[in-house]
Amino acid sequence: MAVKAKASKMNKKELYNVKLCQLLDQYSQVLIVASDNVGSNQLQNIRKGLRGDSIVLMGKNTMMKRSIKLHSDKTGNKAYLNLLPLLVGNVGLIFTKGDLKEVSEEVAKYKVGAPARVGLVAPIDVIVPPGNTGLDPSQTSFFQVLNIPTKINKGTVEIITPVELIRKGEKVGSSEAALLAKLGIRPFSYGLVVLSVYDNGSVFSPEVLDLTEDDLIEKFAIGVSMVTALSLAISYPTLASAPHMFANAYKNALAIALATEYSFPQAEKVKEYLKDPSKFAVAAPVSAGEAAAPAAACAAEEEKKEEPAEESDDDMGFSLFD
């Protein structure tokens, strides 16, 4: 029986080795994920959600490292060896041909709420909100131990102010776990967490997947400005600094031409301007108000000319009393 069990175990290892090697040949993109506190049912749902372009492979780190080393030696592809330092802790591999960002977002969807168990390291801060707890006054001892201010309202315990019960990185104590259980609070959520990304031999942080085109353009512009500043400081010509160097050289040559009798075609216009700036003066446009005043004056004069002269009484040949 022992021999059969050993043979069966060796057979499983060999099958696992063959499967991992096949995946390394078929896929060039791998997500290394942490699987702490992830149950079998949850993992099965993740496999279903990624079915198509992605395959989730879990296993012991020693088995994965052994298979990767053997496959690297067999194929001569040393890029696979970059995966070895990443296989630390409770991790798994997601082989994919799809978009890395979309796969990472799909994995993040399958998080399940979990209670705060005693001794567990809190991944986030746990804050108990104020309000009625629904607990009877006999349960106030839990709140007193944890220094949570409460009052009795309508026969139940009510928390007065929000309280930071557990801080991130701290271990959950028995009192905290019991109180959260009584309140029905499941503060933590667990799922596969992407730790690193492997793409054709390159390994990078998953934060890179969140970069947009605007972020890349901004980072590129910052890099170009730094190269330009360094090139100008040490007078080393580059594609980034050459335009600025030519502009500075033209300014220096122009300054010399203005200070001496030496001249060149590009400096002639500047010299001519300095001799007689009035040649380059441009007539300022007349404003609407200024143009309207002369026009009104001309119109008034025309009206005066068009008015008929009044006939005098003397022209009639007799006076008013004749």
Secondary structure, DSSP 8 states (H G I E B T S, - for coil): -HHHHHHHHHHHHHHHHHHHHHHHHH-SEEEEEE-TT--HHHHHHHHHHHTTTEEEE---HHHHHHHHHHHHHHH--GGGGGGGGG--SSEEEEEESS-HHHHHHHHHH--EEE---TT-B-SS-EEE-SEE----GGGHHHHHHTT--EEEETTEEEE-S-EEEE-TT-B--HHHHHHHHHHT---EEE--EEEEEEETTEEE-GGGGG--HHHHHHHHHHHHHHHHHHHHHHT---TTTHHHHHHHHHHHHHHHHHHSS---HHHHHHHHHHH-GGGG-------HHHHHHHHHHHHHHHHHHHS-----GGGGTS-TT-
